[in-house]
Amino acid sequence: MKRFLQQGPPVEMADAFRADGKIWVVITVIGIIFVGIVAYMAWLDVRLRKAEKSAK
């Protein structure tokens, strides 16, 4: 059971990103993309509600 819980080999690319401080750039870009998707979905929801109201 103990062997199952041990971590695998370290990922070199992730270690390099952490060492260079670039991991924060990656996290920021992912965050911006996520916020953009959420904003687009909210905007789309508003437009659909308007279309439903005008169809009634």
C-alpha positions as CSV (number, residue, x, y, z in Angstrom):
1,M,0.0,0.0,0.0
2,K,2.8,2.4,0.8
3,R,4.3,2.0,-2.7
4,F,0.9,3.0,-4.2
5,L,0.9,6.3,-2.3
6,Q,4.4,7.4,-3.2
7,Q,4.9,10.1,-5.8
8,G,6.0,9.3,-9.3
9,P,9.2,10.6,-10.9
10,P,9.4,14.4,-11.0
11,V,8.3,16.2,-14.1
12,E,11.3,18.2,-15.4
13,M,9.3,20.8,-17.3
14,A,7.2,21.6,-14.2
15,D,10.4,21.9,-12.2
16,A,11.9,24.2,-14.7
17,F,8.8,26.4,-14.8
18,R,8.9,26.6,-11.0
19,A,12.6,27.4,-10.9
20,D,12.3,30.2,-13.4
21,G,9.1,31.7,-11.9
22,K,7.3,31.0,-15.2
23,I,4.7,28.9,-13.5
24,W,3.0,32.2,-12.5
25,V,2.8,33.2,-16.1
26,V,1.1,29.9,-16.9
27,I,-1.3,30.2,-14.0
28,T,-2.2,33.8,-15.0
29,V,-2.9,32.8,-18.7
30,I,-5.1,29.9,-17.6
31,G,-6.9,32.3,-15.2
32,I,-7.5,34.9,-17.9
33,I,-8.8,32.2,-20.3
34,F,-11.2,30.9,-17.6
35,V,-12.5,34.4,-16.7
36,G,-13.0,35.0,-20.5
37,I,-15.1,31.9,-20.9
38,V,-17.2,32.7,-17.8
39,A,-17.7,36.3,-19.1
40,Y,-18.7,35.0,-22.5
41,M,-21.2,32.6,-21.0
42,A,-22.8,35.3,-18.9
43,W,-23.1,37.6,-21.9
44,L,-24.6,34.8,-23.9
45,D,-27.1,34.1,-21.1
46,V,-28.2,37.7,-21.1
47,R,-28.7,37.6,-24.9
48,L,-30.7,34.4,-24.7
49,R,-33.0,35.8,-21.9
50,K,-33.7,38.9,-24.1
51,A,-34.5,36.7,-27.1
52,E,-36.8,34.5,-25.0
53,K,-38.6,37.6,-23.6
54,S,-39.1,39.0,-27.1
55,A,-40.4,35.7,-28.4
56,K,-43.2,35.5,-25.8
